[in-house]
């Protein structure tokens, strides 16, 4: 199967704030990225997740397919450990976590493949629920009701 991905890298920049709703609305998954050499970017994950869920109008944030990326693993001054990031992911919907380097492409392909897999898995769950959920019999005739007026 082929998937088309549109990637919006806002890098947390203020100038993109006014475009949040069009960026986020209609998204099928979200990759939240922080820099392992910047503790504040890690602390901002919760804010970014909350903001995404709000502006994307996602009703069930626990089942939305997030993937978390700890980027800049090629840097020496690491401030966020793998364990810290994994604990955050476990506490925030069991999102898969990948340590990446955009500079040397470490784990970048794997992270995007995981995002697609999460999306596919979610689509399978939705399809199963749809098959076993409420159905509508299109051949059944509707009951006719006489329209009454006030007091009838």
Rosetta blueprint (number, residue, H / E / L):
1 X L
2 X L
3 X L
4 X L
5 X L
6 X L
7 X L
8 X L
9 X L
10 X L
11 X L
12 X L
13 X L
14 X H
15 X H
16 X H
17 X H
18 X H
19 X H
20 X H
21 X H
22 X H
23 X H
24 X H
25 X L
26 X L
27 X L
28 X L
29 X L
30 X E
31 X E
32 X E
33 X E
34 X E
35 X E
36 X L
37 X L
38 X L
39 X H
40 X H
41 X H
42 X H
43 X H
44 X L
45 X H
46 X H
47 X H
48 X H
49 X H
50 X H
51 X H
52 X H
53 X H
54 X H
55 X H
56 X L
57 X L
58 X L
59 X L
60 X L
61 X L
62 X L
63 X L
64 X L
65 X L
66 X E
67 X E
68 X E
69 X E
70 X E
71 X E
72 X L
73 X L
74 X L
75 X L
76 X L
77 X L
78 X L
79 X L
80 X L
81 X L
82 X H
83 X H
84 X H
85 X H
86 X H
87 X H
88 X H
89 X H
90 X H
91 X H
92 X L
93 X L
94 X L
95 X L
96 X E
97 X E
98 X E
99 X E
100 X L
101 X E
102 X L
103 X L
104 X L
105 X L
106 X E
107 X L
108 X H
109 X H
110 X H
111 X H
112 X H
113 X H
114 X H
115 X H
116 X H
117 X H
118 X H
119 X H
120 X H
121 X H
122 X H
123 X H
124 X H
125 X H
126 X H
127 X H
128 X H
129 X H
130 X H
131 X H
132 X H
133 X L
134 X L
135 X L
136 X L
137 X L
138 X L
139 X L
140 X L
141 X L
142 X L
143 X L
144 X L
145 X L
146 X L
147 X L
148 X L
149 X L
150 X L
151 X L
152 X L
